[in-house]
Amino acid sequence: MTSARTLGTSDLEVFPLALGGNVFGWTADEAHSFAVLDAYTAAGGNFVDTADSYSAWVPGNRGGESETIIGKWLGKRGNRSDVVIATKVSQHPWFQGLTAANIKAAADASLRRLGTDHIDLYYTHYDKPEVPVEEIIGALDELVRAGKVRHIAASNISAERLRASLDFSEREGLARYVALQPHYNLVSRATYEGGLQRVAERSGLAAVPYYALASGFLTGKYRPGTTVESARARGAAEHLGTERGQRVLAALDEVARAHDAEVASVALAWLAARPTVAAPIASARTVGQLPALLKMTELRLTDDELTRLTEASA
């Protein structure tokens, strides 16, 4: 595998682009999901991100559809040892929250759906401040000691709670977060930069940003006067009317032309070059969407280009 990155202080070696599983069982059916997973791994990818709640928001779904599809794919391909599987706990309709009992029950349910005996990276999906960090870390540590989880991580958590969690783990000698999954991209920087990023830097955590392409806005397909048929079109189009959105698109267009690359490739390459970032997450509902995403792994932006994008997104 080329360009592998070590995930924080863990022993996980991951491809510099994580494949988002949020579309599996939503905008990508099982056949399309298998095709995307096949194409991603054929290109050297090995890092698949999902959650136990994907995709409970779809009428008729219960949650866990993405994990189930990934589990079927792993079983049919017989490649479990070649793929780093990340999933999350706290948002499944039947397994809400981060109490110790729920964390352990949700992990067992995820393992069944994934058809595996271990989860490589297990995230707390949304922090629950009403639950003491001691209870959360204690339950996650039990899963690690039982061999059900290799490493733990956090998503959607405050800098203060993240620091408290890390301090407790270190003080008690328990499992410790190795990664953080923040909302972070060229049009959403304050969601990570600042306190969260400082904690990650000081503690050696790897950042694995979600919404890396701002719900598709940073692919460049959303332009004034255009209509895009997509389940995420409303979220992406919100950026069109902002001054920052227009500046970012102009900068992306300029850099993309210089490299004969897609706008999405440049947006992901900028994110991958940011401090602490190990692998942005991007999803594809069709195989045809993958090449532009995968291109970021070989795209090398100059310092001037990185500065241009950073300044445009300020």
N, C-alpha and C positions, 0 to 999 in steps of 0.2 A: 504494500500500500504506500503510495507516494504522499509526501507532505503530511504525514501523520503528526498530530499534536498530542502531547500528554495533557490529560484533563486535570488541571490543578495539581494537588499533591497525591492523586490516585495513581494506580498502575494502569489506567485505561488509556489506550492509544486510539485516538479517533481521527476520522477524516475531517478536514477543515470545513465541511458543510454538513450539518445535520439535516436529515430528511424529516420534515414534519408530517406526522400521521393524522393531523386533525381533519384532513379531507377524506380519509378512508372511512367508508360507511356513511359519508355525507355527499359530497359532490363527485366522489370516485367510488364506483361499486367494486365488488370483490375482484372482478377480472381486470379492471383498470388499475386497481391498487396493486395487484400482483405484477402487472406489467411495469408500473413505475418502480416498484421495489427491485424487480429484476434488472431494470436499466440502471438504476442508481448503484447497485452493488457491482454490476458488470463494469462500471466506470471507476471502481475502486472504493466506493462509499461503504461505510460500515457502522454509521451512527444514526439510529432511528429513534425519533422522539414521539411519544404519545402520552395519553392520560386515561385514567379509568373512566372519566366522564365523557370522552369523545365517542359518539356525537349525540348526547342526550337531548340536545336542543332540536333535533330533527323530528318532526311528527312521526310517530310510530316507533321511534328508537327508545331504548331504555338506558343507554350508556354502556360503554364497553365494546361498541361495535368495532372501533379501530383496533383495540387490543385483540379482539377475536380474529379479525382479518390478518393481522400481523402474525398471530399464533398459527393460523392455518398455513400461511406462507412459509414460516419457519419449518413447520412439520413437513410440508411437501418438498421443500428444497434441501432439508437436512443440513442446514448451515448455521445452526444456533451458535456454535462456538466462534463463528466468524463475524458475528454482528453484536454491536453494543446496543442493548435495548434500554431506553430510558422511559419511565412512566411516572405517573403522579397520583397523589392521594389528597382528598378532602372535598372533592366536588361531585362525585358520583351520587345520583339521586338516592341510592340505597346506602351509601357510605359517606355521609356528610360529616365534615369536621376533622379535628386532629386529636381527639382523645386517644389514649393508648389502645383501648379496645377497638376503636374504629380503624386506627392505622393498621393494626395487625389483621383484622378481618378483611379490610380492603386489599391488603397485600396478598392474602391468600386467594381472593377472588381474581385479582390481576394475574397471578401465577396460573390459575386454572385457564383463564381466557387466552393467555399467551402460550400455554402448553409447554411451560418450562419450569425448572426447579429453582431458578434464581433470576432476579432483576439486577441488571448491571448498575443502573443509576436510578435511585428512587427519590423523587422530589416531593416536598410538601408543596402542593399546588398553590393554595392561597393560605397565608398564615391566619391563625385564629388567636388573636391577642388574649382572649379569655382563657385559653389553655396555657398553663405554665410551660416555659421552654423545657423545664426539667422533665415534664411528662412526655413531651413530644420526642425529645432526644432519647429518653430512656426507652421508649417503645421502638424507635428506629434502631437503637443499639441492639435490642433483643433480636430484631430481624437480621441484623448483620451477623451477630453471634450464632444464629441458627442457620446461617448460610443461605437464607432466602434473598438477601440483598447484599451486593458487593460494596456499594458506596452510596452515600446519601447526599442530598442537595436540597436547595430551597428556591422557590419562585414566589414572586409577589409578596415580599416581606420588607419591613422597614429596616433601616440601617441599625437602629437600636436593638431590635429583636434579633437580628442576625448576629450582632456582636455578642449579645447575651447568650445566644445558643452556642456560639463558638467558645466563649469563655467557660460555659458549663461543661462542654465536652472535654476541653483541655484540663479543667480542674479535676474532673472525675475520671478521666481516662476512658471516655466513651467514644463511640463513633462520632466523627466530625464531618461537617459539610465540606465537600471538595469543590462544589460548583454552585453557581447562582444563575437562574434563568430570568433575566430582567426584560422588560419591554424597552427596546432600544433600537433606534434606526436614525437615518439622516433627518427625519422630521420629528423625531421624538427623542431628544437627548437628555432633557432634565429628568426623565423617568429612570435614568441610571447614573449619569454623571453627577458627581457630588458625593454625598455621604455613603451611598451604597458602593460606589466604585472604590472609594477610599478603603472601606472595610475589606472589599475583595482583594485589593492590592496588598494591603498589610497582612492579610491572612493567607495569601497564596491561592485564592479561589479562582477558578476559571469561569468566565462569563459565557453563557450560551444563549444569546438573545433571541427572543421571540418577536413576532411582528417585524422581522428583519426587513421586509419589503413593504411595510405599512399597508397591509391588506391589499397589496397589488399596486398601490400608487407609485412605488419606486421601480416598477417594471417599465414605466414610461407610456403605458397604453392608455392612461387616463389623461386626456387633453381637453382644453376648452372646446365645447361644441361636439364632443364625441360621446357616444353612448356605448357602454360596455355591459354585455350580459354576463353578470357574475353575482354569486350570492353575497360577495363582499364589496360590491360596487359602491354602496352608500358610504361605507367607512373610508374607502380609498378616495372617493370624490371630495370628501370634506377638505382635503389638503389643497385642492385645486384653487379654491378661493382665497388662499392665504398668500401673503407676500413671501413668506419663507418657502412655501411649496413651489412657487414660480421660480424663485432663485435657485432652489435645489434642482429642479428639472433642467434649467438652463445650464447649470454646471455639469450635471450628469450627461446631458447631450454633448457638450463640448469634449469631455473626457472620453466618452464612448466613441465619438468620431475619431479621436486620435488613436484609439486602439482597435478600431473596426470591431467594436464589441457591442453587445446589448446593454441597455441602460441598467437592467437588473444585475448584470454581471458586475458593473462598476459599483453599484450601490452596496452589493454584498462584499466586494473587495475592500471598499472603504471601511465597512464595519469589521471585517476580519483583521484589519490592520490597527484597530483601536486597542489601547492598553487593556489587558486582562482577557480580551475576547479570544476564545479558543475555536469556536465554531458557531456561526450564525445558523438559525433554523429557517428553512424555507420549504414550502410544500408544493407539490405538483399534482394536479388531478389527471394529467395526461403525460405520456412519454414525451410528447412534443414540447412540453414546457421545461423539460429537464436540461437540455444543452446550455441554455442561458444561465441557469443556476450553477451548473457544474463548471462553467467557464471561469468562475471566480477563483477556483483553486489554482489556476495557472496564470491569472492576470496580475501583473506587477505594476502598480501605480507608482509614479514618481513622487518624490516629496512635494514638489510644486502642485501636482494634481491632488494629492491628499489635502494639502493646505487649502487649495481652491474649494474643494468640497466642504471642508470643515468650516471655512469662513462663510460659505453660502448658506450653511445650515444653522448658523449662530442665531 
